[in-house]
């Protein structure tokens, strides 16, 4: 099947169903060489952590008895242990600032 090229500048149509949208993407070709691509600013990506250049790294001691609790909570929230601890510290600091 030959895909039809999509005219440059023409907006993507509204779809009445997921099947209709899937059919459109299957049938339509977009020429990437002509597209007006611009780099995406990482700050605009939801859920994207800032780069490590924007953060300082600190070592925090966690009591050995608390490590299994941290691991279990991180697993339940689908986060890394360091991300979980960062979030907990940030929330505690915000609460204390109020």
N, C-alpha and C positions, 0 to 999 in steps of 0.2 A: 504494500500500500504506500502510495506517495502522499506525504503530508502537504497540505496547502500552506503556503507562506502567509503569515499574518501581517497585514499592512502596518508599516511603521507609524506610530502615533495613534493608531486606532485603539480605543479603550477595550479592555476585556469585557465581554458581555456578562450580564447577570444570569445566573442559572436557576432553574426551577427545581432541580434535583441533583443529587450527588452523581447519579448515573449520567445525566446530561453534561455535567462538568467533566467527568472522566472521559466521555466521548470527545468533548472539545479538545482536551489536552492530548488525546491519542491522535486526533486528526490534524492538529495544527502544528506548524513548524515556526519557531522564532529564530531568526538569524542573529546569533550572539555577536557576530562581528559588527553589526550595525546598531546594536543596542546601546543606549546611553547608560552605561553602568557607572556608578560612583562608589567609592569605598564606603563601607558601612562603619559608622562611628561605634566603637564598642560600648560606649555609654548608652546607646539607644537600644541595645539588645537586652530584652528582659531575661532575667535569670543569669546573665553573664557577669561573672565576678570581675572586678577591676583587676588590672594586671598587677603582678607582684611588685612592679616598680612603684605603684601607688601606695603600697603598704610596707610597713616595717614589720619585720618578723621578731617575735619574742618567744622565749621558752617559758612555759608556765608549768610549775610542778603540780601534779595531780596525785592525791593520795592513792596508794596502791589499792586500797579497799574500794575506791570510787571508779577505778578503770573499767571493771565489768559493767557498771551502771552506765558509764559514758558510752561504751561500745554498744550496749543494748539500745539505748535511746537514739544513738546515731543511726543504727540499723533500722529502727522503727520509722525514723524521719527520712530515711534514704539520703543521709548526708555522710560526709567523711567525719571522722572524730574531730579533726581540727576545725572544720566548718561549724560543727555543732557547738564546740567550745567558744569559737569566735562569736557566734550568734548569741549564746547565753551571756557572755561578757558584755556585748553591746546592749542587750536588753536590760541587764542589771544596771549599767551605767546610765541609760536613759531614764529608768525608773528612779534612780537615786538623784538625778538632776531635777526631777519635778518637785 
